[in-house]
Amino acid sequence: MNGLLLSLQFFTSIPVRKELPMERKDVTRMYIALPIIGGLIGISMYLIAYLFTNVIGTGPLLAAVFVVLTGVALTGGLHLDGFADTGDAFFSYRDPIKRLEILVDPRIGAFGTMSLVLLILVKIALFHEFLLGHTEWLPLFLAVPILSRVGMNIYFTTTRPAKEKGIAHFFMGKLSKGKLIGWSILIGATALTGLGLALHSVIAPVALVLVLGAGLFLFRRWSLKNFGGVSGDLCGAFIEGMEALLWLTIIICI
C-alpha cells in the first residue's frame, strides 16, 4: 500500500497528505505501482471520452480536448513539464553539461513552449482521430498509459543518472532494479495479453511492443549522448512522447 500511495504522491496531483517511509522496498514498490497508476489515469480519460461523446453528445474534437485536459490534471502537468524542459535543453544546442543546467532551470523558454504546444496539439489530434474512427476504447485507454510507464521504468533502471545529485539519483540508489524490471515486464505483458484478447487480434499488441522497444532503445541512446544519462525531466519526456507514439501506432494498426 505504501508503494501505491507514494506513486500517487510523486506522480499525480491527487493529494496524499501522509508522511510515508522511503526505504528500498517502498521506492521499488512505488515504481512498480506507477504503470497501475497509469492505468487508472487511462480509465479516467476513457470515462471523460465516453461522457462527452455518448452522454453529452459532443463531437470527437471537444471530447479529445477534455481527454487531454484530464490527463494533464491528474498528473499535475508533471510529465509535460519534463517534456518542455527537455525541449529547452536539447534545442539550446549546447554541450551536455550546459544542457543539464538548462534542464533543471524552472523557467520555460521559447523552445520549451513550442515543444509543449506542439505536443498538446498532436495529442488532441490523435485522440480526435481515434475517437472518430474506433469503438474499442477501454482496452486501449488502459494499455497505452500502462505501457508508456513500463517503458519508463526500464529506461530509468537501465540508464545511468545524468547527475550525482537530485531526485532521480536519490531514487536510483533506492531501487531493487531486477525486481522492478521483472514486475514491469509482467505488468506490460499482462496489459498486452488483455489487449489482444479484447481486440481478438495480435497485430496491435505486436506493433505496440515493437514501437515501445525501438523507442526505448533510441531514447536511451539519445539521452546518454545529449545529457549523459537519465533525469526526472527526461523520464517525464519519455512518458509523454511514448504515449503519443503508441496512440499513433494504434491509429495506424487498427
N, C-alpha and C positions, 0 to 999 in steps of 0.2 A: 504493500500500500504506500509506503514511503516513496518508492520509486515513481509511482504514478503521480503522487502529489508533487514531487519535485519536478517532474516533467511538465505538469500543469503550471507550476510556479515559474519555471525558467523559460518555457517555450510557448506560453499562451498568455492572453490578457485576463484569464479567469483568476480572480483573487484567491490566493491560498495564504491566509494570514496565520501562519504557523511556522515556528522555527523547527526545521527538520534536520536530522543528522546527515552528514555529508561524508560518511565513511566509504570505503571502496565498494562495498556491496550496494550501498544506496545510490551512488553515482552510476554504477553499472546498470542497476535496475532502472534508473531514470532514463538512460539512453535506450534500454530495451523497450521501455514503455512509450518512447517517442513515436514509433510507427502506429501504435494503437491510438495515441492522441491524434495523429494524422487521420486515422480512420474516422474518429469521432467528429473531427472538423469536416471531413468529407460528407458524413451523414447530414450535418447541419447545412452544408451547401446544397445537398440534394433536396432537403426539405424546403429550402428557400426557392429552388428552381421549380419544385412541384407546386408550391403555394402560388407563385406568380403565374405559371403557365396553365395550371389546371383548376385553381380555386378562384384567384382574382381574374384570370383570363387575359393577361397582358401578352404581348408578343415576346419572342425569344430575346430580342436585344435588351429590353428593360430587365428581363429575368437575368440575363448574363451579367449586367451591371451589378445587380444586387447579389448575385452569387459571388462575384469577385469581392465586393464590399464585405460580405460575410466572412470570407477567408481572411481578409485584412483585419477585420475587427477581432476575430477570435485569436489571431496570432499577435495582435497588438502592433502589426506592421514590422515585427522584428526581422523577418526574413527579407522583406522589402528594403529595410534599412541596410542590411548586409549587401543586397544587390546594388543599391545606389552607391554605397561606399566603395564597392568593388569597381563600379564603373568609373568613379572619380579617380581611383588609384591607378587602374590599368591604363586609362586613356591619358594619364599625365605623361606617359612615355618616359618615365624616369627609371633609375636603377631599382632593384628590389628593396633596398633599404629605404629609399625615399618613398616608394610605393606603400611600404608598411606604415610609414609616418602618416601618409595621407589616409590610409585605411582606418586608422584609429581616431582621426580628426572628426569630431561630432558634427562639424558643419558640412553642408552638402553644396557641391559646386555645380557648374554647368553640365559636365559630363554625367554626373550622378543624377541630376534632374532629368536629362534626356533619356538616360538608361531606364529610369523609373517610369517615366511617361510611356515610353515605347513598350516596356514590359506589360504595364496595365492595359494598354490598347490591344496588345497581342492576346492577352488572356481573355479580355472581353470578346474579341473577335473569335477566338477558339471556342468559348462557351456558347456564343451565338450560333456558330456553325454546328456545334454538337447538338444543342437543344433543337435546332431547326430540322435535323435530319435523322435523329436516332430516338429509340424508345427504351432501350435497356440502360436506364440511368444509374440506379443504385449500385450495382456491382462495380461500375466504372468510377463513380464518385468515391467509392471505398478504395479501390485498387490504386489509383494514381497518388493520392497523398501518402498512402502506406509505402508504396514502392519508392517514392522520392526520398522518404526519410530512412528507409532501409539502405538505400544507396548512400545517403549522407553518413550513416553510421559506419559503413565500410570505408568510405572516403576518409572520415575523421580518424579511424583507428589505424589505417594503413599509411598515413602520411605524417611526416614529422611536423611538429609545431613550427610555425614561422618565427615565433619569438620565444625567448626564455622566460617570459612572464605573461600575465594576462589570464583571462578566464579559460581560454582553450587549453593553454599549457597546464593550468591547475586541474582541469577535468581529465586531461590526458594522463596525468600522473595518478589519478584515482581509479582508472578503468581496469577491469579484467578484460583485456582485449579479445582473447579467444572466446570467452563466454559471450561477449557482446556480438561478435561476428556470427557465432553459431546460432544464437537466438534470432538475430536479424535475418539471416538466410532462411531460417524456419518460418518466420512470420511472412517474409516475402513469398516463399514457396506456397504457403497456405493461401495467401491472397490471390496468387496466380492460378492455383488449382480451383479455388472458388469461382474466379472469373471465367475460367474455361468451361466449368460446369454450367454456369449461368448463361453463357453465350452459346453453349453447345458447339464450341469451336476452339481449336488450339492456335489459330492464326494470330489473334490479338495477344494472348499471353506470350507466345514465342517472340513476336515483334517487340513487345514491351521489354522482355528480358534482353534482347539484342541491343535495343536503344539504351537501356539503363547501363548495361555493361560497357558499351562503347563510350557513352557519356562519362561514366565514372573513370574509365581509363584516360580519356583525353583531358578531362578537367583536372585530374590528379597531376598529370604531366604539366599542364599549363600552370597550375598553382606552384609547383616546385620551380619551374623556370622563371616565373614572373614575381613570385612572392617568397620563395624559399621554403614554402611549406603551407600548412593549413592554419586558419584562424577562424574565430567565430563568425566574422563577416563573410568569409568565403564559404562557410557551411550554409549560411542563410542564402547566399547567392546560388549555391548548388541546388538547394531545395526549390527555389523559385524557378530557376532555369530548367531544371529537370521536369518539374510539373508541366511547364509549357511544352517541352519536347514530348512528353508522354501523351498529353492531350492531342497534340498534332499527329502522333503515331496512331492513336485510336481513330481519329477522323479519317485518316488515310486507309486504315486497315478494315474498318467495319462499315 
